[in-house]
Amino acid sequence: MKTFAAMMAAVAVGVSAAGSSWAQSAASAQPDPAKLALAVRLQEIQGGQAQYAAQLRAMYEPLKASLRKTLAANGGELTARVLDDMEQEMLQLGPQLMAIGAKVTAQTYSEKELRDMITFEESDTGRAIIAKAALLRQRLTTEILPVVLAATPEIMRKTTDRVCEEVKCTADQRQIIASAMSKALGRPAS
């Protein structure tokens, strides 16, 4: 058991260090001010703060629906109020997310690409695409999330079986993993 736990801890530390190194190098690269201004303008054309709020809501709604269903037996009204309050807190991240989005956009595209995108998005076709984009994302999230949620228990079982076969887990180790995964999914352990 200690070997398995040590191996998992080493993997977590390795992933964390790699992610931290990438995040630090990405964070240190400041975009050109002209490109940043173009990226901000592009975001404004695409809906600005309202667009970020719509994206957050689209991501948060399926989670809220799932949690409401799971927690309904344990105080439905209280759960609803907590989730609604959480959503309002999440929406306050909009300006910070918008600033990150502008920075990353400016770092990703050339000045010409940014100008070309602005020209396109200000065209009739571009405006039509922008108008439909939020609905498209919401519909995709609504249709994709149930598939992912339904597949997750089986994927977790298969990956646990595969990894435990490779590292020769004991029955106790399998039970610990199954229990942790069930808890993560909000389901009783099988």
HUSUL-V973455 format. One record per residue. N is the residue number from 0. RES is the residue in three letters. BURIAL is b if it has 16 or more other C-alpha atoms within 10 Angstrom, else e. Layout:
BEGIN
n=N res=RES burial=BURIAL
n=N res=RES burial=BURIAL
END
This chain:
BEGIN
n=0 res=MET burial=e
n=1 res=LYS burial=e
n=2 res=THR burial=e
n=3 res=PHE burial=e
n=4 res=ALA burial=e
n=5 res=ALA burial=e
n=6 res=MET burial=e
n=7 res=MET burial=e
n=8 res=ALA burial=e
n=9 res=ALA burial=e
n=10 res=VAL burial=e
n=11 res=ALA burial=e
n=12 res=VAL burial=e
n=13 res=GLY burial=e
n=14 res=VAL burial=e
n=15 res=SER burial=e
n=16 res=ALA burial=e
n=17 res=ALA burial=e
n=18 res=GLY burial=e
n=19 res=SER burial=e
n=20 res=SER burial=e
n=21 res=TRP burial=e
n=22 res=ALA burial=e
n=23 res=GLN burial=e
n=24 res=SER burial=e
n=25 res=ALA burial=e
n=26 res=ALA burial=e
n=27 res=SER burial=e
n=28 res=ALA burial=e
n=29 res=GLN burial=e
n=30 res=PRO burial=b
n=31 res=ASP burial=e
n=32 res=PRO burial=e
n=33 res=ALA burial=e
n=34 res=LYS burial=b
n=35 res=LEU burial=b
n=36 res=ALA burial=b
n=37 res=LEU burial=b
n=38 res=ALA burial=b
n=39 res=VAL burial=b
n=40 res=ARG burial=b
n=41 res=LEU burial=b
n=42 res=GLN burial=b
n=43 res=GLU burial=e
n=44 res=ILE burial=b
n=45 res=GLN burial=b
n=46 res=GLY burial=b
n=47 res=GLY burial=b
n=48 res=GLN burial=b
n=49 res=ALA burial=e
n=50 res=GLN burial=b
n=51 res=TYR burial=b
n=52 res=ALA burial=b
n=53 res=ALA burial=b
n=54 res=GLN burial=b
n=55 res=LEU burial=b
n=56 res=ARG burial=b
n=57 res=ALA burial=b
n=58 res=MET burial=b
n=59 res=TYR burial=b
n=60 res=GLU burial=b
n=61 res=PRO burial=b
n=62 res=LEU burial=e
n=63 res=LYS burial=b
n=64 res=ALA burial=e
n=65 res=SER burial=e
n=66 res=LEU burial=b
n=67 res=ARG burial=b
n=68 res=LYS burial=e
n=69 res=THR burial=e
n=70 res=LEU burial=b
n=71 res=ALA burial=e
n=72 res=ALA burial=e
n=73 res=ASN burial=e
n=74 res=GLY burial=e
n=75 res=GLY burial=e
n=76 res=GLU burial=e
n=77 res=LEU burial=e
n=78 res=THR burial=b
n=79 res=ALA burial=b
n=80 res=ARG burial=e
n=81 res=VAL burial=e
n=82 res=LEU burial=b
n=83 res=ASP burial=e
n=84 res=ASP burial=e
n=85 res=MET burial=e
n=86 res=GLU burial=b
n=87 res=GLN burial=e
n=88 res=GLU burial=e
n=89 res=MET burial=e
n=90 res=LEU burial=b
n=91 res=GLN burial=e
n=92 res=LEU burial=e
n=93 res=GLY burial=b
n=94 res=PRO burial=e
n=95 res=GLN burial=e
n=96 res=LEU burial=b
n=97 res=MET burial=b
n=98 res=ALA burial=e
n=99 res=ILE burial=e
n=100 res=GLY burial=b
n=101 res=ALA burial=b
n=102 res=LYS burial=b
n=103 res=VAL burial=b
n=104 res=THR burial=b
n=105 res=ALA burial=b
n=106 res=GLN burial=b
n=107 res=THR burial=e
n=108 res=TYR burial=e
n=109 res=SER burial=e
n=110 res=GLU burial=b
n=111 res=LYS burial=e
n=112 res=GLU burial=e
n=113 res=LEU burial=b
n=114 res=ARG burial=b
n=115 res=ASP burial=e
n=116 res=MET burial=b
n=117 res=ILE burial=b
n=118 res=THR burial=e
n=119 res=PHE burial=e
n=120 res=GLU burial=b
n=121 res=GLU burial=b
n=122 res=SER burial=e
n=123 res=ASP burial=e
n=124 res=THR burial=e
n=125 res=GLY burial=b
n=126 res=ARG burial=e
n=127 res=ALA burial=e
n=128 res=ILE burial=e
n=129 res=ILE burial=b
n=130 res=ALA burial=e
n=131 res=LYS burial=e
n=132 res=ALA burial=e
n=133 res=ALA burial=b
n=134 res=LEU burial=e
n=135 res=LEU burial=e
n=136 res=ARG burial=e
n=137 res=GLN burial=b
n=138 res=ARG burial=e
n=139 res=LEU burial=e
n=140 res=THR burial=b
n=141 res=THR burial=e
n=142 res=GLU burial=e
n=143 res=ILE burial=e
n=144 res=LEU burial=e
n=145 res=PRO burial=e
n=146 res=VAL burial=e
n=147 res=VAL burial=e
n=148 res=LEU burial=e
n=149 res=ALA burial=e
n=150 res=ALA burial=e
n=151 res=THR burial=e
n=152 res=PRO burial=b
n=153 res=GLU burial=e
n=154 res=ILE burial=e
n=155 res=MET burial=e
n=156 res=ARG burial=e
n=157 res=LYS burial=e
n=158 res=THR burial=e
n=159 res=THR burial=b
n=160 res=ASP burial=e
n=161 res=ARG burial=e
n=162 res=VAL burial=e
n=163 res=CYS burial=b
n=164 res=GLU burial=e
n=165 res=GLU burial=e
n=166 res=VAL burial=e
n=167 res=LYS burial=e
n=168 res=CYS burial=b
n=169 res=THR burial=e
n=170 res=ALA burial=e
n=171 res=ASP burial=e
n=172 res=GLN burial=e
n=173 res=ARG burial=b
n=174 res=GLN burial=e
n=175 res=ILE burial=e
n=176 res=ILE burial=b
n=177 res=ALA burial=b
n=178 res=SER burial=b
n=179 res=ALA burial=e
n=180 res=MET burial=b
n=181 res=SER burial=b
n=182 res=LYS burial=e
n=183 res=ALA burial=e
n=184 res=LEU burial=e
n=185 res=GLY burial=e
n=186 res=ARG burial=e
n=187 res=PRO burial=e
n=188 res=ALA burial=e
n=189 res=SER burial=e
END
